[in-house]
Amino acid sequence: MKKIILLIIVCAAHFSPLRAQHIEGKVVDSDGTPLMDAYIYKNNGEVHAHTNEQGLFFCDESAPGDTLNVSYLGFKTKQLVLKEKDFKHPVEVVMQEQYFDLGQVVVSNSVRSLNQISKIDLEANPVNSSQELLRKVPGLFIAQHAGGGKSEQIFLRGFDVDHGTDVAVSVDGMPVNMVSHAHGQGYADLHFVIPETVERLDFGKGPYFTDKGNFATAGYVDFQTKEKLDNSLFGVEAGQFNTTRLIGLFDLLGNAENHHAYLASEYLLTDGPVESPQNFNRFNLMGKYSVNLPNNDRLSVLLSHFTSKWDASGQIPQRAVDAGLITRFGSIDDTEGGLTSRSNFAVHHTRAISKNAFVKSRAYYVKYDFELYSNFTFFLEDPVNGDQIRQRDDRQIFGLESVLNRQFSLENADVELQSGIGLRYDKVTDDELSHTANRRTVLERKALGDVNETNLYAFANLEFEFGKILLNPGLRVDHFQFDYNDKLAPTYESLSQTKTIASPKLNLIYNPNSQWQVFLKTGMGFHSNDTRVVVAQNGKKILPAAFGADLGTIWKPIPRLWINTALWYLFLEQEFVYVGDAAVVEPSGKSRRLGIDVGLRYQLSDYLYFDADANYAHARSTEEPEGADYIPLAPELTAMGGLAFRHPSGFEASLRSRYLKSRAANENNSITAEGYFVTDVNLSYSMKNLSFGIVVDNVFNVDWNEAQFATESRLRDEPAPVEEIHFTPGTPVFVKGKVAYKF
């Protein structure tokens, strides 16, 4: 009898339809476009898998009769009751669009699960301008001090990043930060992106990601443009200060199967709120083609061109306003301004080499020009002609990258491997800083030379998933060659230096269910120095390293509430950058930052959404005595948040506020950069294919200083120089109307 029972058990174990099996599938939208980062989980809330860039997923430990839920924000969650046939052939899950619901968001067992916030925010609060793109990163603040012409000044995690020294910015994998730039190291001008073309925002804080290299110390931001358009669109915006914007999005192939193409264009004019008109204009043109190839392969090609020119009133001294010499919107030297352009060509190809492995490759070429006129000190250096400077940058960038992604299983763990190699080469002709007068006369060339900078890199990243625990070790290696030809030297000489740096990372994630995650992230990153600094210093401190750690949680106590917190620490080996405005090197020594980030997303009803982020940072130099160890302009406390209302009737409204606490503007905190609290309102209504809207920036019309610096300057006929706050005034109440037609 015992033998019969044993035989029955063995047979049942072998033939039972309930035994665990392997299932494969693909998640697509109604047009067949793969959906990346859709989550597959069981009814018990356990995250089972997520889709890769091809929309593919692989699940073990499933059996006929199990129910799998497929979730993707903006689409209706789909339930699959598994049948025996589903284990014999890959299943295709076609998702249907649905109104935004925070309950669809899953806390996944992923190192990058925090950047789901950006997907939530883009759905609830679409971007309305290029300035708002970076503000979608929680805790990131920006300041514009050339009327929209220059790239924004960036603040994140206790850093005044200037224009990008410690935040790596990219678009579709193309780097935005410019190495050895005429205006400053890491200069990142994002104005070539048309906001309506942005599909997804990927971000991460800290140096914890192997696929992000130079400048990714405080974090990184990567924008992904749309592969296709839902519809064509033409829109007009008009507002105060002679502001006009035209936007056009044109779907070229309609509902063609497997391939898509579109054109996007933007034209912007404005004089700004200042007394001397900015005469600002910007033109953007972009085209993109993508095709789904056999065997889950994909190919996309992007072409774009951007050009902009402007006049600027510059940063004005507080004493001139206090004395009544000028108003807040006046100027000391209104001959500032500039022009810039950027053309991009990029090819992306994804090739499947097996059912659980693919290679993603990209190549890009960028042609970039920049010319900027500034006057920060007025008559300090030249009492007769003034201190205007010109900075020029004529650049070409070539890049290649190929990354292998592979999933496989070990005895006790599922493993995902990502390994890649790449090259970036910058060729800069006539990197220039000159003393000029009235934008016409060159009085003195202070710096002029050719820069050739090469970055070769390789990285490997492993994710070992042991049930509810994810272990993520990684290593990145970067090799740099810096070449500089100083055209002001009496004889020709090509100066060259090389340097290699290895950046290890180790992250640990604990994900007991789809509502909760605890993470510990650690890693090392770096920012490179300007080539002119590297050769001038004979290769010393070329690649200052950054060491960081984050300990935090993500929690969804109820389906429509998301809470994230993080305690973080970052040590920088050297804040040592080229100061392009003065053509000098300013090493500021080692620094230490620590702080806390808190974020909350709450969908109060089907139509009402609330978000808030608060960030505290304590930033100090470690090599200066107490009281003289402040890091100028480092933000200490920031907060942002708002309410968004979206109704199926077509009515939408949002109210958003941002707060920046006053902070030290110099090393001993004797000069203070004033904080501000600004609120914006956005209202719109859509009926069929037509939509109307009104945007009110700074709805309470507060006086606020957008960009602020502690600067020593001298006005004409002033007996002695004065060091104090110089600022660019923030926009007063600004009303703009919009109308758009979809077709």
Sequence and secondary structure as in RCSB ss.txt:
>XXXX:A:sequence
MKKIILLIIVCAAHFSPLRAQHIEGKVVDSDGTPLMDAYIYKNNGEVHAHTNEQGLFFCDESAPGDTLNVSYLGF
KTKQLVLKEKDFKHPVEVVMQEQYFDLGQVVVSNSVRSLNQISKIDLEANPVNSSQELLRKVPGLFIAQHAGGGK
SEQIFLRGFDVDHGTDVAVSVDGMPVNMVSHAHGQGYADLHFVIPETVERLDFGKGPYFTDKGNFATAGYVDFQT
KEKLDNSLFGVEAGQFNTTRLIGLFDLLGNAENHHAYLASEYLLTDGPVESPQNFNRFNLMGKYSVNLPNNDRLS
VLLSHFTSKWDASGQIPQRAVDAGLITRFGSIDDTEGGLTSRSNFAVHHTRAISKNAFVKSRAYYVKYDFELYSN
FTFFLEDPVNGDQIRQRDDRQIFGLESVLNRQFSLENADVELQSGIGLRYDKVTDDELSHTANRRTVLERKALGD
VNETNLYAFANLEFEFGKILLNPGLRVDHFQFDYNDKLAPTYESLSQTKTIASPKLNLIYNPNSQWQVFLKTGMG
FHSNDTRVVVAQNGKKILPAAFGADLGTIWKPIPRLWINTALWYLFLEQEFVYVGDAAVVEPSGKSRRLGIDVGL
RYQLSDYLYFDADANYAHARSTEEPEGADYIPLAPELTAMGGLAFRHPSGFEASLRSRYLKSRAANENNSITAEG
YFVTDVNLSYSMKNLSFGIVVDNVFNVDWNEAQFATESRLRDEPAPVEEIHFTPGTPVFVKGKVAYKF
>XXXX:A:secstr
 HHHHHHHHHHHHHH TTS EEEEEEEE TT  B TT EEEETTS EEEE  TTSEEEEEEE TT EEEEE TTB
  EEEE  GGGGTS EEEE  B    GGG    S TTGGGHHHHHHHHHS   SHHHHHHTSTT EEE SSTTSS
  EEEETTEE TTTTTEEEEETTEE EETT SS TTEE  TTS GGGEEEEEEEESS  TT  TT SSEEEEEEE
 SS SS EEEEEEETTTEEEEEEEEESSTT SSEEEEEEEEEEEE  SSSS   EEEEEEEEEEEEE GGG EEE
EEEEEEEEEEEE   EEHHHHHTTSS TT  S TTEEEEEEEEEEEEEEEEEEETTEEEEEEEEEEEEEEEEEE 
SSBTSS TTT   EEEEEEEEEEEEEEEEEEEEE SS EEEEEEEEEEEEEEEEEEEEEEEETTTEEEEEEEEEE
EEEEEEEEEEEEEEEETTEEEEEEEEEEEEEEEEEETTSSS  EEEEEEEEEEEEEEEEEEEETTEEEEEEEEEE
E    HHHHHHTTTTTSS EEEEEEEEEEE SSTTEEEEEEEEEEEES  EEEETTTTEEEE   EEEEEEEEEE
EEE SSSEEEEEEEEEEEEEESSS TTS B TT   EEEEEEEEEE TTSEEEEEEEEEE  EESSTTS SEE  
EEEEEEEEEEEETTEEEEEEEESTT    EEEEEEEEEB TT SS EEEEEEEE   SEEEEEEEEE 
